[in-house]
Amino acid sequence: MASAAYGSLHATAWNGYFVRPLERMYWRASILIVAISGVIKAVSNLLQYLNPPLLSLRSASHYRYADLVRTSPFKLATYFLWFIFVAARYALVFEALASLRKLPVKIYETPSWSQYLPHL
């Protein structure tokens, strides 16, 4: 559920400033992947708890790929989801840093309310 919260936090910049529309698309896709993967992992853990033999990695042939595919489809999906999740997290960090290269001019203006705060 932490990844769902992490994705939701980044979703606050859904309509934020991006230099290119392609970057906005990457940002939004990464947010959705990160947020949804947390929910999918929670459901997978629940299914594993409810039916352990179905999702077990252990097989008679000691982890042969063919047996793994037959006995553990949810585990394979989890591994694939983990790979996509890590890639999406990297994309979020990359896009956050890449957006600093060309900021709007208004970002350098001092807000009027800041003159009323004491300066230390």
Number of C-alpha atoms within 10 A of each C-alpha: 14 11 19 18 13 15 24 17 13 18 17 10 14 15 9 10 14 21 14 9 10 10 17 18 13 15 25 19 15 25 28 18 21 28 23 18 21 21 15 16 18 13 12 17 17 12 14 16 11 11 11 12 13 15 21 15 18 14 15 7 10 10 12 12 11 10 15 19 14 11 18 19 14 18 19 15 14 17 11 11 18 16 11 16 22 14 14 21 18 13 18 21 11 12 17 15 10 13 15 11 8 10 12 10 7 8 8 8 7 9 9 7 7 9 9 7 7 6 6 3
